[in-house]
Amino acid sequence: MSAARARSPLHGRGAARLAGWFAAAQLIPLAAAPALTRLYSPEELGQWAIFAALIFIAGSAAPLRFEQVVLVARSRADGLGAALIALGCAGAGAALVWLAGAAGAYRAAVNAFGAGAAAWTWLLAPCVALLAAALVANGWLLREARFRAVGLIRVGQTAAASVLGVAFGLAGLPQGLVAAQFAGLLLTGGLSAGIVLRAAASSRWPRLVRLRALARRYRAFPVQGTPAVLLGTLGIYLPLLVFGRLFGEAENGQFALARQCLIAVVGVLTAATGQAFTLAATQCVRSRGSLAALLRRQLLRQCAIAAAFLAAAVLAAPALFGWFFGADWTAAGRYAAWLAVPLAAALLVSPVSPLLIAVERVGTNGAWQAGYVAALALLVLPSYGAPAAFLAALAAVEVACYAAYLALIVRAARNHDRAIAR
């Protein structure tokens, strides 16, 4: 395998295969949801949603972005060294989470969102380490162009969590969803760590001096990348945390189901288009082509997809949820109709957002993420009489944020075209 391919493996068939695997990983929980909603109450789903959100917020940041260094490192040996550094950072991050939990900080945080999940706080630290290990192995396998293994790990994690969630629910296990989340991560995270350690064992283990030099060379990744990934994951999960804080576990379970279903659909719709646009934008920049024209064509396609998604969700979700998931989940259908509005905006804008990376406007992307999270955090300040009022405010804030994001993307494309025209 050439070094170029190792550093940039997502081409052609590889991108298409990954899109297919990721779409399958999104659809598996959706297929299991009708069984899960008949085995678990809205309160239990709400408790699991808070617990899972905290796992993904902490776990995504734990490797300190060295899992990205694995992809861009100059040599295979450096990539393997970066993977080992990332695993070490993940272990240290999990230890800090455990110390925070032992000091009572995490238990207090969980109690603020829902006391029912506090009994399972001891699972947070190992779940963070296991999720981070899976991210590290994902980077290593992408570098090695082992797309099938990447897809199998992603699908395996969601399949294991879904199947075990059903099994634990049938067995009447308390907090079966939380236990299933841990079991799924234990399976894939343990396998992922084994993949990296086996690769290291089959090669020459890098010396500590070399690892230190590697960490210094790529220090921009933890310094600049870790805050960015924290902002990104907070942007995904903050609405869920705020809703749970305001309205309690039962309503948060309804909200979590509605949001998870719609996000799964959006993920399937954007998996292929996002990868394809990333490649097209990168090639356009290299060939000095018109980014504005490329962006215009892509937005026209995304407008049609977003409009169809919005119409289907608003018209069908209120009646469909009660029939598909059970009579206890009719409120989730009403919430889905509200959530479809900001998610349609995300469906329009997110697939074209890699344009900012293609023109090296990473700072612009980070500034928007910071503003987006700050705007979402402000939603906790007003007093809402009912969930519908909060959902209306959430829709307004998110649509405004995505409109600003689209304006930044359009401006970047026009600036690029003006620069190459000179």
PyMOL commands that set and color helices and strands:
alter all, ss='L'
color gray80, all
select helices_A, chain A and resi 3-7+13-39+42-61+66-72+76-102+105-113+115-143+147-170+176-202+208-217+220-286+291-325+327-352+354-358+362-380+387-421
alter helices_A, ss='H'
color red, helices_A
deselect
rebuild
show_as cartoon
